[in-house]
Amino acid sequence: MAKSKQKTRKAALKRFKLTKTGKVLHRSQRLRHLRGHKSKSQIRRLKRMKTVSGTMRRKIKRMLGKG
C-alpha cells in the first residue's frame, strides 16, 4: 500500500513564513486596532516579523509540511 502524503495546513501557511535557514517567522500581535495610544517607535517595532522559538517551531514546521 502506498504511503499517504502529508497535507499542508492552510491556516498555518497564511500565518507563518519559513526562511531558508529554517527559522519560522510570524507577525506581531497588538497592531490591529487601538493604535492611537501606542508610540510611533512601538508601532514600528510591532511591524517587524518575530521568530518562533522552542517546541512551537517544530510543530509549525510539521504543519507546513517541512518537518
Phi, psi and omega in degrees: 000140183288148178285136181280144181273147179279132180269148177282136175279115187294329178296320178289325180296326180285334188259338186235153178233139181253128179273171180294330180278354176102005178282151177251125181250150175216161179281156179283155173271178177067030181237356185286316183210178184057045182273350186297322183271355179275146180285159181298322180292325178293319179295319178298318180294322181287340179288338181285152178282143178252154178268146176270136182235164172077214185292328182297327180299317180294320179294319181291321177300321178293323177294328180277357178083019181247005185253000000 
